[in-house]
């Protein structure tokens, strides 16, 4: 008895089925897709060489820039050293001129004392201490401030020092210096690049502010001024170093740049 054919079974020979399987295995991708793929590979091949050329050119440019930078480094270092030497020489020259100015002012003061009467000389001495024309000695307050720790941390600015000095005046200071430079009503506290200057003389950190006044009340009164509040905020929120102490004896020099510009006979 002949076996009944299973539903869906074909009467095609087995060899035909095997041939169909071989075609599917050898050409699994539709011919149209294969043609498109070959076109893409050809296009990629056409763009590969220009991209390699662009990469080589960029590499050469970077290498040349690095070479020029390397060659220029000694020249830049030499120029920097020369500039530093010139600045230091100018500072030494200014120091010599200031020393000569102080000596002349002392000579003028001695001549004035010989010519003036006792009452007039007492008035000159009193006004000289307030104006910064003469050196003064007395107790007072010392404030040392500095930049915050860290490479990119906050730095002390000229505005910070002005706030501190103004606060000290408001608290009752009679005389003030910053890093040994006497501060008067004509003193300029400014920034020059990354440096802070007092009367155009660069300061080195840390910054030491000395103020003559009553050491029992000066620190507390300073803390209640806008300058004191400014520095409390700078310390608490920006990490600036801020230290206040008292001293029983401070000696503040005169301002050598303080000169008489106008005068009248009374």
C-alpha positions as CSV (number, residue, x, y, z in Angstrom):
1,X,0.0,0.0,0.0
2,X,1.4,3.3,-1.1
3,X,2.0,5.9,1.8
4,X,-0.2,8.8,1.7
5,X,1.6,12.1,1.1
6,X,1.9,14.4,4.1
7,X,0.1,17.8,3.8
8,X,2.4,20.3,2.3
9,X,4.9,17.8,1.1
10,X,6.0,18.5,-2.5
11,X,6.5,16.0,-5.3
12,X,9.7,17.9,-6.3
13,X,12.9,15.8,-6.4
14,X,15.3,15.9,-3.4
15,X,18.2,17.2,-5.5
16,X,16.2,20.3,-6.3
17,X,15.7,21.0,-2.6
18,X,19.4,20.6,-1.9
19,X,20.2,23.0,-4.7
20,X,17.9,25.6,-3.2
21,X,19.5,25.3,0.2
22,X,23.0,25.7,-1.4
23,X,21.8,28.9,-3.1
24,X,20.4,30.3,0.1
25,X,23.7,29.5,1.9
26,X,25.9,31.0,-0.8
27,X,23.9,34.1,-1.4
28,X,22.1,34.9,1.8
29,X,21.8,38.6,0.9
30,X,19.5,39.8,-1.7
31,X,21.4,40.8,-4.9
32,X,20.1,44.3,-4.8
33,X,21.4,44.8,-1.3
34,X,24.7,43.2,-2.2
35,X,25.0,45.7,-5.1
36,X,24.3,48.6,-2.7
37,X,26.8,47.3,-0.2
38,X,29.5,47.0,-2.8
39,X,28.9,50.7,-3.7
40,X,29.3,51.7,-0.1
41,X,32.6,49.9,0.2
42,X,33.8,51.5,-3.0
43,X,32.8,54.9,-1.7
44,X,34.5,54.2,1.7
45,X,37.6,53.2,-0.2
46,X,37.6,56.5,-2.2
47,X,37.3,58.5,1.1
48,X,39.9,56.6,3.0
49,X,43.0,58.1,1.3
50,X,41.9,61.7,1.7
51,X,41.1,61.1,5.4
52,X,44.6,59.6,5.9
53,X,46.2,62.6,4.1
54,X,44.2,65.1,6.3
55,X,45.3,63.2,9.5
56,X,49.0,63.3,8.4
57,X,48.8,67.0,7.7
58,X,47.2,67.7,11.1
59,X,49.9,65.6,12.8
60,X,52.6,67.5,11.0
61,X,51.1,70.8,12.0
62,X,50.9,69.8,15.7
63,X,54.5,68.5,15.6
64,X,55.7,71.7,14.0
65,X,53.9,73.8,16.6
66,X,55.4,71.7,19.4
67,X,58.9,72.1,17.9
68,X,58.5,75.9,17.6
69,X,57.3,76.1,21.2
70,X,60.3,74.0,22.3
71,X,62.7,76.2,20.4
72,X,61.0,79.4,21.8
73,X,61.2,78.2,25.4
74,X,64.8,79.3,26.1
75,X,64.1,82.7,24.5
76,X,61.0,83.2,26.6
77,X,62.9,82.2,29.8
78,X,65.7,84.5,28.9
79,X,63.3,87.4,28.4
80,X,61.6,86.6,31.7
81,X,64.9,86.6,33.5
82,X,65.9,89.9,31.9
83,X,62.6,91.5,32.9
84,X,62.9,90.3,36.5
85,X,66.4,91.7,36.6
86,X,65.3,95.1,35.3
87,X,62.4,95.2,37.8
88,X,64.8,94.4,40.7
89,X,67.3,97.0,39.5
90,X,64.5,99.6,39.4
91,X,63.4,98.7,42.9
92,X,66.9,99.1,44.2
93,X,67.2,102.4,42.4
94,X,63.9,103.5,44.0
95,X,65.1,102.4,47.4
96,X,68.2,104.5,47.0
97,X,66.2,107.5,46.0
98,X,63.8,107.1,48.9
99,X,66.7,106.8,51.3
100,X,68.1,110.1,50.0
101,X,64.7,111.6,50.3
102,X,64.4,110.5,53.9
103,X,67.8,111.9,54.7
104,X,66.9,115.3,53.1
105,X,63.6,115.4,55.0
106,X,65.4,114.7,58.3
107,X,67.7,117.6,57.5
108,X,64.8,119.9,56.6
109,X,63.1,118.9,59.9
110,X,66.2,119.7,61.9
111,X,66.3,123.1,60.2
112,X,62.7,123.7,60.9
113,X,63.1,122.9,64.6
114,X,66.0,125.4,64.9
115,X,63.9,128.1,63.2
116,X,60.5,127.5,64.7
117,X,59.3,128.4,68.2
118,X,58.2,125.8,70.7
119,X,54.5,126.2,70.1
120,X,54.9,126.0,66.3
121,X,57.1,122.9,66.5
122,X,54.6,121.2,68.8
123,X,51.9,121.7,66.2
124,X,54.1,120.4,63.4
125,X,54.9,117.3,65.4
126,X,51.3,116.6,66.2
127,X,50.2,117.1,62.6
128,X,53.1,115.1,61.2
129,X,52.0,112.0,63.1
130,X,48.5,112.2,61.8
131,X,49.5,113.1,58.2
132,X,52.2,110.5,58.0
133,X,55.0,113.0,57.7
134,X,56.9,111.7,60.7
135,X,57.5,108.3,62.2
136,X,55.3,107.3,65.2
137,X,55.5,104.7,68.0
138,X,52.8,103.2,70.1
139,X,50.6,100.2,70.9
140,X,48.1,98.9,68.4
141,X,46.7,96.1,66.3
142,X,48.4,93.8,63.8
143,X,46.4,92.1,61.0
144,X,48.1,89.5,58.8
145,X,46.1,88.4,55.7
146,X,47.1,86.0,52.9
147,X,45.7,84.0,50.0
148,X,43.7,80.9,50.5
149,X,45.5,77.6,50.2
150,X,45.3,75.8,46.8
151,X,46.3,76.4,43.2
152,X,43.0,77.9,42.1
153,X,42.0,79.3,45.5
154,X,40.9,82.9,46.2
155,X,43.6,85.6,46.4
156,X,43.8,88.8,48.3
157,X,43.0,91.8,46.1
158,X,43.6,95.5,46.3
159,X,40.0,96.0,47.2
160,X,40.4,93.6,50.2
161,X,43.3,95.7,51.5
162,X,41.4,99.0,50.9
163,X,38.5,97.6,52.9
164,X,40.8,96.6,55.7
165,X,42.6,99.9,55.9
166,X,39.4,101.9,55.8
167,X,37.9,99.7,58.5
168,X,41.0,100.4,60.7
169,X,40.6,104.1,60.2
170,X,37.0,103.9,61.1
171,X,37.8,101.9,64.2
172,X,40.1,104.7,65.5
173,X,43.6,103.9,64.2
174,X,46.0,106.8,64.3
175,X,48.6,105.5,61.9
176,X,48.7,102.5,59.5
177,X,51.3,100.7,57.5
178,X,51.1,97.8,55.0
179,X,54.2,95.7,54.8
180,X,56.2,98.6,56.3
181,X,54.8,101.3,53.9
182,X,53.1,104.1,55.6
183,X,49.5,104.7,54.5
184,X,48.2,108.3,54.3
185,X,45.3,110.1,52.8
186,X,47.3,110.3,49.5
187,X,48.3,106.6,49.4
188,X,47.2,104.6,46.4
189,X,46.5,100.9,46.9
190,X,46.0,99.3,43.5
191,X,46.6,96.1,41.5
192,X,49.2,95.8,38.8
193,X,48.6,92.5,37.0
194,X,48.8,89.9,39.7
195,X,50.6,92.1,42.2
196,X,49.2,94.6,44.7
197,X,51.0,97.9,44.9
198,X,51.1,100.6,47.6
199,X,52.2,103.9,46.1
200,X,53.3,101.9,43.1
201,X,55.6,99.6,45.1
202,X,54.8,95.9,44.7
203,X,53.9,94.0,47.9
204,X,54.9,90.4,48.7
205,X,52.4,88.2,50.5
206,X,51.5,87.7,53.3
207,X,50.2,91.2,53.9
208,X,50.9,92.7,57.3
209,X,48.9,95.7,58.4
210,X,50.0,97.5,61.5
211,X,47.7,100.1,63.1
212,X,48.5,102.3,66.1
213,X,45.6,102.8,68.5
214,X,44.2,101.5,71.7
215,X,44.8,97.7,71.7
216,X,42.0,97.2,74.2
217,X,39.3,98.5,71.9
218,X,40.7,98.7,68.4
219,X,40.2,95.0,67.3
220,X,36.6,94.9,68.5
221,X,35.7,98.2,66.9
222,X,37.3,97.1,63.7
223,X,35.2,93.9,63.7
224,X,32.1,96.0,63.7
225,X,33.1,98.1,60.7
226,X,32.2,97.3,57.1
227,X,35.8,96.4,56.6
228,X,35.7,93.9,59.5
229,X,32.5,92.3,58.1
230,X,34.1,92.1,54.7
231,X,37.1,90.2,56.0
232,X,35.0,87.9,58.2
233,X,33.1,86.9,55.0
234,X,36.3,86.5,53.1
235,X,37.7,84.2,55.7
236,X,34.5,82.1,56.2
237,X,33.3,81.8,52.6
238,X,36.5,82.1,50.5
239,X,39.2,80.7,52.8
240,X,41.4,83.7,52.9
241,X,43.9,83.8,55.8
242,X,42.9,86.5,58.4
243,X,44.6,86.8,61.8
244,X,44.2,89.7,64.2
245,X,46.5,90.3,67.2
246,X,47.6,93.2,69.4
247,X,51.0,94.6,70.2
248,X,52.3,96.8,73.0
249,X,54.7,98.6,70.8
250,X,54.7,99.4,67.1
251,X,57.0,101.7,65.2
252,X,55.7,103.0,61.9
253,X,58.0,104.9,59.6
254,X,57.1,108.2,57.9
255,X,55.9,108.3,54.3
256,X,58.9,109.4,52.2
257,X,56.6,110.3,49.4
258,X,54.6,112.8,51.4
259,X,55.6,116.3,50.2
260,X,54.2,119.8,50.5
261,X,52.6,120.9,47.2
262,X,50.9,124.1,48.3
263,X,51.4,126.5,51.2
264,X,50.3,129.9,52.2
265,X,51.5,132.5,54.8
266,X,49.1,132.9,57.7
